[in-house]
Amino acid sequence: MVENHLSASGSVVGAVGGAIGGFTAFPGLAVVMWTGLRNVTRVEKNLAIKNY
């Protein structure tokens, strides 16, 4: 099971993704950028991005 060690910043990124998604129809943009800047594993990236 993957630990959620970035929950505070992840919540902010999720909210930003929701706001961006309402305007641009690409809600995963913030999440893709966030996981790219963080040192997360490939499995964690897939788990985060697939929700969008």
BELNOR-V219479 format. One record per residue. N is the residue number from 1. PHI is phi in degrees with one decimal (* if undefined). OMEGA is omega as a letter, one per 40 degrees, with the letter a starting at -180 (* if undefined). Layout:
BEGIN
n = [N:N]
phi = [PHI:PHI]
omega = [OMEGA:OMEGA]
END
This chain:
BEGIN
n = [1:2:3:4:5:6:7:8:9:10:11:12:13:14:15:16:17:18:19:20:21:22:23:24:25:26:27:28:29:30:31:32:33:34:35:36:37:38:39:40:41:42:43:44:45:46:47:48:49:50:51:52]
phi = [*:-85.0:-78.5:-99.3:-92.1:-123.1:-67.1:-66.9:-70.9:-64.9:-65.6:-65.5:-64.2:-63.3:-67.0:-63.9:-61.0:-66.0:-68.3:-64.5:-61.4:-68.2:-97.5:-115.8:64.4:-135.1:-69.4:-80.1:-56.3:-64.4:-69.2:-62.5:-65.8:-63.9:-69.4:-70.1:-84.7:-91.1:-91.4:-111.4:-74.7:-63.0:-65.0:-64.2:-61.3:-61.6:-64.2:-73.8:-77.1:-64.3:-68.5:-99.2]
omega = [a:i:i:a:i:a:a:i:i:i:i:i:i:i:i:i:i:i:i:a:i:a:a:a:i:a:a:a:a:a:i:i:a:i:i:a:a:i:i:a:i:i:i:i:a:i:a:a:a:i:i:*]
END
